Amino acid sequence: MIADLRGYLGYLSSKSRLVEVSERVSTDLEISAMTSIAGKESPHHSKSLLFKNVEGYDMPVATNLFGSVDTISELFSDARIPELITGIMHPKGGAGNMLRGAKVLIDSMPKVAGFSSRNYDRLSSLDELPIIKAWPKDAGRFITLPLVITKGQDGSTNVGIYRMQVFDDMTTGMHWQAQKGGAIHAHDARQAGKTMPVSVTIGTDPFNMVSAATPLPQGINEFAFAGMARRSRTQLVKNGDYPPVPANSEIILYGEVDPSEKRVEGPFGDHTGYYSIPEPANVFHIKEIYAKKNAVYAASVVGHPWHEDASIGLFMMDYLKPMVSMVNDSITDIYLPPEGLFTHVCFIKVNKRFPGEARKAMFTVLGLGQLSFVKMVVAFDDDIDIRDYGSVLWAMASRVEPGRDIQIINGAPTDTLDHTANMPAYGSKVLIDATKKSAGEGYAREWPDTIAMTKEVLESAERKWRKSR
Ligand SMILES: Cc1cc2nc3c(=O)[nH]c(=O)nc-3n(C[C@H](O)[C@H](O)[C@H](O)COP(=O)(O)O)c2cc1C
């Protein structure tokens, strides 16, 4: 049972996946540089770092907490959450299955108690926290692994990880992208002419942290999702009008966002491998800061692929696949290549049963939650390994006729981080149908068979080849 961030560090250490750094390091670029080196040493299986000797601070800094896909998979291995959710929303197992699923969901709802400042030290300013500057041209220091908790006008809660640029000792930016949960809450608060009380947690157990980064369907509570993974309800604490935070938070910031107030945020070295273009963002005015005794500060470093966000992305994609197939059962597999930045390029496998079904599947992707940020979708037949770039290129070369199979869609929402678009978060999409074509799709010739040796000859040839070598 991993109770909190420190429990998670103990878990990582017991698996030899934690490097404790006693060298004196600076929050100014050095922690970031060492984290990048560790990440690149073994992409997707890298060790976490705990910097215990941070220049100017007593507080240790933990980074690359999710650099290992194996670790995230282990944490979530028992949960089978997507099957549960699809079981409820699209019950193939009948009413019994649906009821069992609903019970699990109800049993996972977070528990809320009152916040007690006795468990915390009250800090006077952000300057007491070892907030890092990650890349040389960053606009300053950024809180890079905050769980930002907001409330909607309907009382619903959203949790997302959105970076926060330090503007001064009690003020930060709030980089929730236009289509994200926090931004939607800000939009609604602005319409209602209200300011928003906002809570931020830095450092909690890994279930809460991964859930906050997970693109869950609207209406599924991140802390309930964490409870399902952890197999025990998330314990929250509530302080006045602020949205409740996990009881095991290392650091808590309480404050307010006036949704009509904007200030230029960035540049920031982002996971695209480029500095983000400075843009107006909402502003977070902090009123109270708390830190547990001996708190550990958690930070994430992103940059040119790959860093830990790629491990998180790889895990999530596999994990959430059943939900995509639930919406459109012709999509049998989906892969967002890390080098395609997760939000820019998407490969899908389609079980094509009627003319145009590959297009329908690609339209599905463009209409689904954060998958809709993708700007290039390519559809493949079942015989193509969409995780093997050789196989992918072979299909694109041998099954695509550009005039017929490539479609460009203008005037669509895009990822805010896509600097190629003329305007922020608004651009175009390309759909590439790399499936074999049928007469029903206007292909008047006979589609040629793929070359394959007969099984018997192949087996005997392999035997003879082994002897001859
Ligand atoms: C390390 C890290 C940093 C992130 N930074 C941001 C960010 O600055 N802005 C943003 O909109 N999303 C960011 N994300 C992605 C969101 O956390 C993710 O899309 C999440 O699903 C958002 O939650 P929501 O759907 O409830 O809005 C980040 C994710 C990670 C793992």
The ligand as a Gaussian input file, in Angstrom:
#p B3LYP/6-31G(d) Opt

LIG

0 1
 C        4.125000      16.724000     -16.641000
 C        2.869000      17.159000     -17.305000
 C        2.668000      18.508000     -17.574000
 C        1.491000      18.946000     -18.185000
 N        1.313000      20.293000     -18.429000
 C        0.154000      20.718000     -18.966000
 C       -0.087000      22.116000     -19.145000
 O        0.741000      22.957000     -18.833000
 N       -1.276000      22.492000     -19.675000
 C       -2.246000      21.581000     -20.025000
 O       -3.325000      21.977000     -20.470000
 N       -2.030000      20.243000     -19.895000
 C       -0.867000      19.809000     -19.360000
 N       -0.660000      18.460000     -19.189000
 C       -1.656000      17.501000     -19.670000
 C       -2.881000      17.443000     -18.780000
 O       -2.548000      17.230000     -17.443000
 C       -3.818000      16.346000     -19.261000
 O       -4.256000      16.700000     -20.561000
 C       -4.998000      16.095000     -18.368000
 O       -5.816000      15.105000     -18.939000
 C       -5.795000      17.351000     -18.174000
 O       -6.890000      17.073000     -17.349000
 P       -8.341000      17.557000     -17.784000
 O       -8.737000      16.709000     -18.953000
 O       -9.138000      17.248000     -16.574000
 O       -8.240000      18.974000     -18.101000
 C        0.505000      18.010000     -18.552000
 C        0.701000      16.655000     -18.274000
 C        1.857000      16.228000     -17.652000
 C        2.037000      14.772000     -17.355000

